[in-house]
């Protein structure tokens, strides 16, 4: 694993990055986050998805909380 990023998915404003480890480096673009969100939206039964674009491989795990 190269990097770990924790993101809060706000349904009205979009993705809000909270923290990443290691801390150096830029967060992925909002466009990448929205493509990942679309994958989760299309595959509601799967909490884990694999997203590939160019030379980037991303594993995303979604956790939904009550009331959100």
C-alpha positions in Angstrom: 0.0 0.0 0.0 1.4 3.3 -1.0 -1.0 5.6 0.8 -4.1 5.6 3.0 -6.7 8.4 2.7 -9.8 8.8 4.9 -12.6 10.8 3.2 -16.0 11.9 4.5 -18.5 11.7 1.7 -20.9 14.6 2.2 -23.9 14.1 0.0 -24.5 17.8 -0.5 -21.0 19.1 -1.0 -19.1 16.1 -2.2 -15.9 14.4 -0.9 -14.1 16.0 2.1 -10.6 14.6 2.6 -9.9 14.2 6.3 -6.4 12.7 6.6 -3.8 10.8 4.6 -0.8 8.8 5.5 2.0 9.5 4.7 1.0 13.1 5.0 3.1 14.5 2.2 1.7 14.6 -1.3 -1.5 16.0 -2.8 -4.9 14.4 -2.4 -6.3 12.9 -5.6 -8.4 15.3 -7.6 -12.1 15.8 -6.9 -12.8 14.2 -10.3 -11.1 11.0 -9.1 -13.1 11.0 -5.9 -16.4 11.5 -7.8 -15.5 8.6 -10.1 -14.9 6.4 -7.1 -18.2 7.6 -5.6 -20.0 6.7 -8.8 -18.6 3.2 -8.7 -19.9 2.8 -5.1 -23.3 4.1 -6.2 -23.5 1.6 -9.1 -22.4 -1.3 -6.8 -24.4 -0.7 -3.7 -24.0 -4.3 -2.6 -20.2 -4.2 -2.5 -18.6 -2.2 0.3 -15.2 -2.7 -1.4 -14.4 -1.6 -5.0 -11.3 -1.5 -7.1 -10.8 1.6 -9.3 -8.2 1.7 -12.0 -7.2 4.7 -14.1 -4.0 5.1 -16.1 -1.2 4.0 -13.7 -3.3 4.4 -10.6 -4.9 1.5 -8.7 -7.3 2.5 -5.9 -9.1 0.3 -3.4 -12.1 2.0 -1.8 -14.0 0.7 1.2 -17.2 2.5 2.1 -18.7 2.6 5.6 -22.1 4.1 6.0 -23.3 5.5 9.3 -26.8 5.8 10.6 -28.3 9.2 10.1 -26.2 10.1 7.1 
